[in-house]
């Protein structure tokens, strides 16, 4: 049988069938190509989802790493590294304050390092209870904290730091209910043009002024006179404690509470320097003996004048006696 078309009709029929087969093959190829494209799209989509998941995991790990890198392991506050790498570059306006835990070394020496750790945790919680999530609390040094309050109005900074100061005084150190913490705070305002380092140095100086009095807040803001604040602080009677034992000074400071501004001196030289610097402003001087030996001066001051007593006749005021003297002074 002859497979080749011989007539015109056979030729036409042959080419029609051939065209049909080619069209069917083309449709099959197009369908296969469509399936391949869909498969490729799904593969790309799956790979993108895996890549996004990997990137998200890496970002989460990086955030966790930075969080751990920038956090103080004891208090949970930010650490000094966070200040150096992040905060130091920030600009104002913001309230900047340095806060120092009073007598922290004495606390460590008297009660042990665990008690010191608990005191730092307590101070941190007290500060955090008064600030916003957007505020930054940084453990700047051993017992010093740096507080950054973005956008806080200058006239509200004093109120906020006083609130923190009071919260710390009211806080109780877990396991050491007889021990109370206090903060010496210095604060100022960072304007837009002020470098952070300069403002931190200024806050540090103000904190030092507060620490000279202990348990005080010194704030300097535009439009307010720092001397007026110092005058306000001087409204409380000042008592000068002279003792070579830091432990004794700390214990008596706790007993006296917040009714007085406490000044401290470790020896006679420091005592005389404080007396000269605060002439007329000291209500009482309390002197203890070193290893049971009498000291040169032991005097109650009504007007700032000093009465020197010979060494042999010097009086030694114990805790009970000094409190009696304080009661007499108040009357």
C-alpha positions in Angstrom: 0.0 0.0 0.0 1.4 3.4 -0.9 1.7 5.7 2.2 2.5 8.7 0.1 -0.4 10.9 -1.0 -0.9 10.8 -4.7 -4.0 12.8 -5.2 -4.7 16.4 -4.3 -7.3 15.5 -1.7 -4.8 13.0 -0.1 -2.1 15.8 0.0 -4.5 18.2 1.6 -5.6 15.6 4.2 -2.0 14.7 4.9 -1.0 18.3 5.7 -4.1 18.8 7.8 -3.2 15.8 9.9 0.4 17.0 10.2 -0.7 20.5 11.2 -3.1 18.9 13.8 -0.3 16.9 15.3 2.1 19.9 15.4 -0.6 21.9 17.2 -1.2 19.1 19.7 2.5 18.9 20.3 2.8 22.6 20.7 -0.1 22.6 23.2 1.6 19.8 25.1 4.9 21.8 25.2 3.1 25.0 26.3 1.3 23.0 29.1 4.6 21.5 30.2 6.2 24.9 30.1 3.4 26.4 32.2 3.8 23.6 34.8 7.6 24.2 34.8 7.1 27.9 35.3 4.6 27.3 38.2 7.0 24.8 39.7 9.9 27.3 39.4 7.7 30.1 40.9 6.8 27.9 43.8 10.4 26.9 44.3 11.5 30.6 44.3 8.7 31.4 46.7 9.7 28.6 49.0 13.4 29.7 48.8 12.4 33.3 49.5 10.3 32.2 52.5 13.3 30.2 53.8 15.6 33.2 53.2 13.2 35.5 55.0 12.9 33.1 57.9 16.7 32.8 58.0 17.1 36.6 57.9 14.4 37.1 60.6 16.2 34.5 62.7 19.5 36.2 62.2 17.9 39.6 63.0 16.4 38.1 66.2 19.7 36.6 67.2 21.5 39.9 66.5 19.0 41.8 68.6 19.3 39.2 71.4 23.1 39.4 71.1 23.1 43.2 71.2 20.6 43.1 74.1 22.9 40.8 76.0 25.9 42.8 74.9 24.4 46.1 76.0 22.7 45.0 79.2 24.2 45.0 82.7 23.9 41.4 83.9 23.2 42.4 87.6 20.7 45.2 87.3 19.2 44.7 83.9 19.9 48.3 83.0 22.0 49.3 80.0 25.7 49.1 80.5 28.6 51.5 79.9 29.3 50.0 76.5 25.8 51.0 75.3 26.5 54.5 76.3 29.9 54.6 74.5 28.6 53.0 71.3 25.0 54.3 71.1 24.0 57.0 73.6 27.1 59.1 73.4 26.2 60.0 69.8 22.7 61.1 70.6 21.5 64.6 70.5 19.0 66.6 72.6 16.7 67.9 73.8 16.8 65.6 76.8 17.2 65.6 80.5 20.5 64.1 81.6 21.1 63.0 85.2 23.8 61.1 87.1 22.7 59.2 90.2 25.1 57.8 92.8 24.2 55.3 95.5 25.3 56.9 98.8 27.8 54.9 101.0 27.8 51.9 98.6 31.3 50.9 99.6 30.4 51.0 103.3 27.4 48.8 102.5 29.7 46.3 100.8 32.2 46.3 103.6 29.5 46.1 106.4 27.1 43.6 104.9 29.0 41.9 102.1 28.9 42.0 98.4 25.6 40.2 98.1 24.0 43.0 100.1 25.7 45.5 97.8 24.3 43.7 94.8 20.8 43.7 96.3 21.2 47.5 97.0 22.0 48.1 93.3 19.1 46.1 92.2 16.8 47.9 94.6 18.0 51.3 93.3 17.5 50.2 89.7 13.9 49.1 90.4 13.2 52.3 92.2 14.5 54.4 89.3 12.7 52.3 86.7 9.4 52.7 88.6 9.5 56.4 87.9 10.5 56.6 84.2 9.0 55.8 80.8 9.9 53.0 78.4 11.5 55.5 76.1 13.8 56.7 78.9 17.3 55.1 79.2 18.8 53.9 82.4 22.5 53.1 82.2 24.8 51.6 84.8 27.5 54.1 84.2 30.0 52.9 86.8 30.1 50.7 89.9 27.4 52.5 91.9 26.6 55.3 89.4 23.7 55.4 87.0 23.2 57.7 84.0 19.6 58.6 83.2 18.5 60.0 79.8 15.0 61.5 79.6 14.4 62.4 76.0 12.2 65.5 75.5 11.5 66.2 79.1 10.7 69.8 79.8 13.3 71.7 81.8 10.8 72.8 84.4 9.7 69.1 85.0 13.2 67.7 85.3 13.6 68.8 89.0 10.2 67.2 89.9 11.1 63.9 88.1 14.5 63.6 89.8 12.9 64.4 93.2 10.4 61.7 92.6 13.2 59.2 91.9 15.0 60.4 95.0 12.0 59.8 97.1 11.3 56.4 95.6 14.8 55.2 96.4 14.4 56.4 100.0 11.2 54.5 100.4 12.5 51.3 98.8 13.5 48.3 101.0 16.5 46.2 100.2 15.3 42.5 100.2 16.8 40.6 103.2 18.2 43.8 104.7 15.1 45.7 106.0 17.2 47.7 108.4 19.3 49.1 105.6 18.0 52.0 103.5 19.5 53.3 100.3 19.7 57.0 99.2 20.8 58.7 96.0 22.8 61.8 95.3 21.6 63.1 92.0 22.8 65.8 89.6 20.8 66.7 86.5 20.8 69.2 83.7 19.2 69.7 80.2 20.9 68.8 76.9 20.0 71.2 74.2 20.0 70.2 70.5 23.5 71.7 70.0 25.0 70.2 73.2 27.4 67.2 72.8 26.3 64.4 75.1 29.8 64.1 76.6 29.8 67.8 77.8 26.4 67.5 79.4 27.3 64.2 81.1 30.4 66.0 82.6 28.1 68.8 83.7 25.7 66.4 85.3 28.6 64.7 87.0 29.7 68.0 88.5 26.2 68.6 89.8 26.1 65.1 91.3 29.3 65.8 93.1 27.8 68.9 94.6 24.8 66.7 95.8 27.2 64.0 97.1 29.0 66.5 99.2 25.8 66.9 101.1 24.6 63.3 100.5 21.1 62.2 99.8 20.4 65.4 97.8 19.3 66.5 94.3 21.1 69.3 92.4 19.5 70.4 89.1 20.5 73.1 86.7 18.1 74.1 84.0 17.9 77.2 81.8 16.2 80.0 83.6 16.7 78.7 87.1 19.4 79.9 89.5 21.6 77.1 91.0 22.4 79.3 93.9 18.8 79.5 94.9 18.6 75.7 95.0 21.7 75.6 97.2 20.0 78.1 99.5 17.0 75.9 99.7 19.1 72.9 100.6 20.7 74.9 103.4 17.3 75.3 105.1 17.8 72.0 106.9 20.2 72.0 109.9 23.7 70.7 109.0 25.5 68.3 111.2 29.2 67.5 110.8 30.2 63.9 111.7 33.9 63.5 112.4 35.0 59.9 112.8 37.8 57.8 111.3 35.3 54.9 111.0 33.2 55.1 107.9 30.9 52.4 109.5 30.1 54.7 112.5 29.4 57.6 110.2 27.0 55.5 108.1 25.2 54.1 111.1 24.6 57.6 112.6 23.6 59.0 109.2 20.9 56.3 109.1 19.7 57.1 112.6 19.5 60.8 111.9 17.4 60.2 108.8 16.3 63.1 106.4 15.8 65.8 109.0 19.4 67.1 108.6 22.0 67.6 106.0 24.9 65.4 107.0 28.5 66.5 106.4 31.3 64.0 107.1 35.0 64.3 107.9 37.5 61.4 108.5 40.0 63.3 110.5 40.7 66.6 112.2 42.1 68.3 109.1 39.0 67.5 107.1 36.9 68.7 110.1 38.6 72.1 110.2 38.2 72.4 106.4 34.5 71.7 106.6 34.1 74.1 109.5 35.9 76.9 107.6 33.9 76.3 104.4 30.5 76.2 106.3 31.1 78.9 108.9 27.9 79.8 110.6 25.9 77.0 108.9 26.7 74.0 111.1 24.3 73.3 114.0 26.1 70.4 115.6 29.5 68.7 115.4 29.8 65.1 116.6 33.3 63.8 117.2 34.2 60.2 118.1 37.6 59.0 119.5 40.0 57.0 117.5 40.7 53.7 119.2 39.4 55.2 122.5 41.8 58.2 122.5 40.4 61.7 122.9 40.3 64.2 120.1 41.0 67.9 120.2 37.5 69.3 119.6 34.0 68.2 120.6 31.6 71.0 120.4 27.9 71.9 119.9 27.6 74.9 117.6 24.6 77.3 117.9 26.0 80.0 115.6 28.9 78.3 113.8 31.6 79.3 116.3 34.0 76.5 117.5 35.0 75.9 121.1 38.2 74.1 121.4 38.5 71.7 124.3 41.9 70.4 125.7 42.6 66.8 124.7 42.3 65.5 128.3 39.0 67.1 128.9 37.4 66.4 125.6 33.9 64.9 125.7 33.0 61.8 123.7 29.4 61.8 122.4 27.9 58.3 121.9 25.0 57.6 119.7 22.4 58.0 122.5 24.0 61.2 123.7 24.2 62.8 120.3 20.5 62.1 119.7 19.7 63.8 123.1 21.7 66.8 121.9 19.7 66.9 118.7 16.4 66.8 120.6 17.7 69.7 122.7 18.7 71.6 119.6 15.3 71.1 118.0 13.6 72.4 121.1 
